């Protein structure tokens, strides 16, 4: 295994920013390349869904910047994060922008890559394991299955008011995908369920919610759509959670599920 081909020192041009996926929480799911970059970086910019165990991998003296976003907590605006990355690239050689899950799946990695490239800053993406696959797996739920349909859709349930595009067409998704994996869906869950049923999904459709997938405190519930929101509220499920909707939930094999990792997060759940 060799070292990364590094950018020139800051005096000779900007450093390189690596948009690195940290995975869903369990440090064992970190990729080998991500591990290598963390051991070499001289600046680290990280999110709230990155376990603190991964922060211990960086060299002593590595400059650290926390730019986490979590509902109910102070969040760093995206323009401020962009500015931090640009500033660091002007004086550091290898900058790791560590993001929970995969940088290009609901992680704003595409926005950050485009912003850095537009400013002449070298940038590379390092894919990571996404929670939409890992959290169901840690509950024994396969997101695809030969007997349960041939398509799955990953969708965000968090409708931000500043998005410059139409909202999610839940009724259309009810008709067009065999299974749904919903990120950030708890806040709007009752509305989402109502729209899916209005779009043609049977109220008896199986569903599951996995909270804190792959890490300490993970818990899950399995229910039909018609009672899902009530169960979530009654049992006080909270973010971060993944919602799975579809017949794949019936293919759950609890005995195959790995044990969640005993790790802490920068902002406790």
C-alpha positions in Angstrom: 0.0 0.0 0.0 1.5 3.3 -1.1 1.0 6.9 0.0 -1.3 9.2 -1.8 0.1 11.3 -4.6 0.0 14.6 -2.8 -0.6 18.1 -4.0 2.3 20.6 -4.0 3.0 22.5 -0.8 0.9 25.7 -0.4 3.8 27.9 -1.6 3.7 26.1 -5.0 -0.1 26.1 -5.4 -3.2 25.0 -3.5 -3.4 21.8 -1.5 -5.8 19.0 -2.4 -9.2 18.5 -0.7 -10.4 14.9 -0.4 -14.2 14.5 0.1 -14.1 11.4 2.1 -17.0 9.2 3.1 -16.7 8.1 6.7 -19.4 5.5 6.5 -22.5 5.2 8.6 -20.9 5.3 12.0 -19.2 1.9 12.7 -15.5 2.6 12.3 -15.0 -0.9 10.9 -16.9 0.2 7.7 -14.3 2.8 6.9 -12.6 2.2 3.5 -8.9 1.5 3.3 -8.3 4.6 1.3 -10.2 6.8 3.7 -8.1 5.3 6.6 -4.9 6.0 4.7 -5.9 9.6 4.0 -6.9 10.3 7.6 -3.4 9.1 8.7 -1.7 11.5 6.3 -3.9 14.6 6.3 -2.7 17.9 7.8 -6.2 19.5 8.0 -9.5 17.8 8.8 -13.0 19.2 8.3 -15.6 16.9 9.7 -19.4 16.5 10.3 -21.6 15.6 13.3 -22.2 12.0 12.1 -18.5 11.1 12.2 -17.5 8.9 15.2 -14.9 10.4 17.4 -12.8 7.2 17.0 -12.0 8.2 13.5 -10.7 11.6 14.7 -8.0 9.7 16.6 -6.5 8.5 13.3 -5.2 11.8 12.2 -1.6 12.9 12.9 -0.7 14.9 15.9 -0.8 18.6 14.9 -3.5 18.1 12.3 -5.7 21.2 12.1 -9.3 20.3 12.9 -12.5 22.1 12.0 -16.0 20.9 13.1 -18.8 21.9 10.6 -21.6 19.6 11.7 -25.3 20.0 10.9 -28.0 18.4 13.0 -31.6 19.2 13.5 -32.1 21.0 16.9 -28.4 22.0 17.1 -26.4 25.0 15.8 -25.4 24.2 12.2 -22.6 25.7 10.2 -24.0 27.2 7.0 -22.8 25.7 3.8 -21.1 28.9 2.5 -19.0 29.0 5.7 -17.9 25.4 5.1 -16.9 26.2 1.6 -14.9 29.2 2.8 -13.1 27.0 5.4 -12.1 24.5 2.7 -10.9 27.2 0.3 -8.8 28.9 3.1 -7.2 25.6 4.2 -6.3 24.7 0.6 -4.3 27.9 0.5 -2.0 26.9 3.3 -2.3 23.1 3.8 -1.2 20.2 1.6 -3.8 17.5 2.2 -7.2 18.4 3.5 -9.7 15.7 4.4 -13.4 16.8 4.3 -14.8 13.9 6.3 -18.5 13.3 5.8 -20.9 10.8 7.3 -21.9 8.0 4.9 -21.1 8.8 1.2 -20.1 12.3 0.2 -22.3 12.2 -3.0 -25.5 10.8 -1.5 -27.4 13.5 0.4 -24.1 14.8 1.7 -23.6 18.0 -0.4 -20.4 16.6 -1.7 -21.3 17.4 -5.2 -21.9 21.1 -4.2 -18.5 21.2 -2.4 -16.7 19.5 -5.3 -18.1 22.0 -7.8 -17.3 25.0 -5.6 -13.7 23.9 -5.1 -13.1 23.1 -8.7 -14.6 26.5 -9.7 -11.9 28.1 -7.5 -9.1 26.1 -9.0 -8.6 23.9 -6.0 -7.8 20.2 -6.7 -10.5 18.0 -5.3 -11.1 14.2 -5.2 -14.0 12.2 -3.9 -13.6 9.0 -1.8 -16.8 7.1 -1.7 -18.1 5.7 1.6 -20.7 3.1 2.8 -24.0 4.9 3.0 -26.4 4.6 5.9 -29.3 3.7 3.5 -27.7 0.3 2.9 -25.8 -0.2 6.2 -28.5 0.7 8.7 -31.0 -1.7 7.3 -28.3 -4.4 7.1 -27.5 -3.9 10.8 -31.2 -4.7 11.4 -31.0 -7.7 9.1 -33.0 -6.1 6.3 -31.8 -6.4 2.7 -32.7 -3.4 0.6 -33.2 -5.6 -2.5 -34.4 -9.2 -2.7 -35.4 -11.5 -5.6 -38.7 -12.2 -4.0 -39.5 -8.7 -2.9 -39.0 -6.6 -6.0 -36.3 -5.5 -8.4 -35.9 -1.8 -7.6 -35.1 0.4 -4.7 -35.1 4.2 -4.4 -33.0 6.3 -2.1 -34.9 9.5 -1.2 -34.6 12.4 1.3 -37.6 13.1 3.5 -36.2 16.4 4.7 -37.8 19.1 2.5 -35.8 22.3 3.0 -37.4 25.6 2.1 -34.3 26.8 0.3 -34.2 24.0 -2.2 -34.6 25.3 -5.8 -36.5 22.3 -7.1 -39.9 20.7 -6.7 -40.6 18.6 -3.6 -40.4 14.8 -3.6 -43.3 13.3 -5.6 -44.2 10.7 -2.9 -47.3 9.5 -4.8 -45.2 8.9 -7.9 -42.7 7.0 -5.9 -45.4 4.8 -4.5 -46.1 3.6 -8.1 -42.6 3.5 -9.5 -40.4 1.8 -7.0 -40.6 -1.6 -5.3 -38.8 -0.3 -2.2 -38.0 3.0 -0.6 -35.1 3.9 1.7 -35.8 7.3 3.2 -33.1 9.5 4.8 -34.0 12.2 7.3 -37.7 11.2 7.1 -38.9 11.2 10.7 -39.8 14.9 10.9 -42.2 14.5 8.0 -43.1 10.9 8.4 -46.9 11.3 8.9 -47.1 13.3 5.7 -44.9 10.9 3.8 -47.0 7.9 4.8 -50.2 9.7 3.9 -48.8 10.6 0.4 -47.5 7.0 -0.2 -50.9 5.5 0.6 -52.7 8.2 -1.5 -50.3 7.1 -4.3 -51.4 3.5 -4.2 -49.4 1.8 -1.5 -51.5 -0.5 0.7 -51.8 0.6 4.3 -50.6 -2.9 5.1 -47.3 -2.4 3.3 -44.4 -3.4 5.7 -42.0 -0.8 6.9 -39.1 -0.4 9.3 -37.3 2.5 11.1 -33.7 2.1 12.2 -32.4 4.7 14.6 -28.7 5.3 15.1 -27.8 2.5 12.7 -24.5 0.7 13.1 -23.6 2.4 16.4 -24.3 2.2 20.2 -28.0 2.9 20.9 -29.3 1.4 17.6 -32.9 0.3 17.8 -35.5 -0.5 15.2 -39.2 -1.2 14.8 -41.1 -3.0 12.2 -44.7 -2.1 11.4 -47.2 -1.6 8.6 -47.6 1.9 7.0 -51.0 2.4 8.6 -49.5 2.4 12.2 -45.9 3.4 11.5 -46.1 7.1 12.4 -48.1 6.3 15.6 -45.5 3.7 16.6 -42.6 6.1 15.9 -44.2 8.8 18.1 -45.2 6.4 20.9 -41.8 4.9 21.1 -40.0 8.3 20.8 -37.8 7.4 17.8 -35.6 10.3 16.8 -33.0 11.3 14.2 -30.8 10.1 12.8 -33.0 7.3 11.5 -33.5 5.5 8.2 -37.0 4.4 7.1 -37.4 1.4 4.8 -40.7 0.8 3.0 -41.6 -2.2 1.0 -41.8 -6.0 0.9 -38.0 -6.3 1.5 -38.8 -5.7 5.2 -40.5 -9.1 5.3 -37.2 -10.7 4.2 -35.5 -9.5 7.4 -33.0 -12.0 8.9 -32.2 -10.7 12.4 -29.5 -13.3 13.1 -27.3 -12.0 10.3 -27.2 -8.4 11.6 -23.8 -7.3 12.9 -23.5 -5.8 16.4 -23.5 -2.0 16.5 -20.2 -0.4 17.4 -19.6 1.2 20.8 -18.6 4.7 19.7 -19.3 8.3 20.5 -20.3 11.1 18.2 -19.2 14.8 18.3 -22.9 15.7 19.1 -24.4 13.0 21.3 -27.6 11.4 20.0 
